[in-house]
């Protein structure tokens, strides 16, 4: 999901590519993820992948509302309650602030910061 687009020289990160055979091989593991957490009463949804759409909507809204990242080009990828941040920011502090913002959102288990600093 594209969150911001203000740095023209920032390359668009590659998206996740999975073949049909890879999807079929991953199906059982995907169905299992989160089941034990749900059964133990620690998670509200029975599968970790069911959180992805909600989390990505929250990430997009939080970045837009925050306002500190309008001068960046950032994309986010969400999978099983993890969020990968990719793209370009203006400073290490801005990258850290964005990571902290996303890490603080409900249901986010982990954030992988792959942001690159590009000088203005």
Legacy VTK file of the C-alpha trace (Angstrom):
# vtk DataFile Version 3.0
C-alpha trace
ASCII
DATASET POLYDATA
POINTS 120 float
0.000 0.000 0.000
1.385 3.395 -0.958
1.262 5.803 1.978
3.053 8.894 0.657
4.678 10.013 -2.602
6.811 13.164 -2.366
10.352 12.019 -3.255
10.545 11.625 -7.018
13.862 9.754 -7.049
12.628 7.089 -4.605
12.241 3.739 -6.377
8.977 1.868 -5.986
9.706 -1.235 -3.892
8.891 -4.584 -5.455
5.675 -6.155 -4.292
5.352 -9.617 -2.878
5.250 -12.195 -5.646
3.985 -15.672 -4.915
3.293 -18.348 -7.503
0.232 -20.605 -7.351
2.340 -23.582 -6.243
3.960 -21.478 -3.477
0.507 -20.362 -2.297
-0.676 -23.953 -2.156
2.443 -25.015 -0.241
1.886 -22.208 2.295
-1.865 -22.786 2.743
-1.687 -25.072 5.782
0.783 -22.877 7.670
-1.263 -19.787 6.873
-4.417 -21.429 8.241
-2.637 -22.408 11.463
-1.068 -19.039 12.269
-2.893 -17.416 15.126
-5.082 -20.395 15.954
-3.324 -21.212 19.230
-3.332 -17.528 20.199
-7.085 -17.371 19.542
-7.795 -20.599 21.449
-5.836 -19.308 24.433
-7.911 -16.106 24.438
-4.968 -13.806 23.655
-6.151 -12.848 20.133
-9.571 -11.711 19.008
-9.365 -13.279 15.512
-8.707 -16.979 14.776
-6.069 -16.404 12.102
-3.186 -13.899 12.066
-3.807 -13.060 8.390
-7.340 -11.853 9.164
-5.844 -8.758 10.810
-4.006 -7.572 7.686
-6.721 -5.496 5.994
-7.666 -3.729 9.249
-4.061 -3.013 10.139
-3.210 -1.591 6.729
-6.207 0.767 6.878
-5.016 1.956 10.297
-1.465 2.456 9.024
-2.656 4.540 6.078
-4.953 6.693 8.218
-2.347 7.199 10.971
0.293 8.391 8.501
-2.137 10.780 6.799
-3.455 12.220 10.073
-0.015 12.560 11.668
1.281 15.038 9.070
5.015 14.575 9.738
5.558 12.369 6.704
4.152 14.431 3.826
7.654 14.949 2.401
8.379 11.195 2.138
7.692 8.372 -0.309
6.651 5.377 1.749
4.948 2.071 1.071
3.754 -0.455 3.623
3.317 -4.186 3.319
1.291 -6.049 5.929
1.299 -9.759 6.585
0.148 -11.703 9.682
0.213 -8.641 11.966
3.680 -7.547 10.795
4.209 -4.324 8.827
7.177 -3.661 6.538
7.937 0.008 5.863
9.737 0.615 2.571
10.689 3.698 0.618
12.402 7.004 1.335
12.391 9.479 4.207
14.357 12.705 4.816
16.158 11.775 8.064
16.898 8.886 10.407
14.684 10.597 12.996
11.786 10.636 10.544
12.274 6.905 9.847
12.288 6.191 13.582
9.182 8.333 14.176
7.291 6.515 11.420
8.300 3.135 12.796
7.150 4.148 16.295
3.836 5.440 14.960
3.069 2.158 13.200
4.361 0.030 16.082
1.846 1.742 18.375
-1.207 0.796 16.318
-3.652 -1.806 17.602
-2.934 -5.402 16.578
0.501 -4.636 15.069
2.862 -7.328 16.338
6.084 -6.137 14.655
7.432 -3.455 12.320
10.303 -4.035 9.898
11.886 -0.700 9.014
13.427 -0.856 5.527
13.309 2.904 4.946
16.138 4.692 3.151
17.218 8.200 4.079
17.380 10.573 1.105
18.699 14.098 1.678
16.401 16.963 0.624
LINES 1 121
120 0 1 2 3 4 5 6 7 8 9 10 11 12 13 14 15 16 17 18 19 20 21 22 23 24 25 26 27 28 29 30 31 32 33 34 35 36 37 38 39 40 41 42 43 44 45 46 47 48 49 50 51 52 53 54 55 56 57 58 59 60 61 62 63 64 65 66 67 68 69 70 71 72 73 74 75 76 77 78 79 80 81 82 83 84 85 86 87 88 89 90 91 92 93 94 95 96 97 98 99 100 101 102 103 104 105 106 107 108 109 110 111 112 113 114 115 116 117 118 119
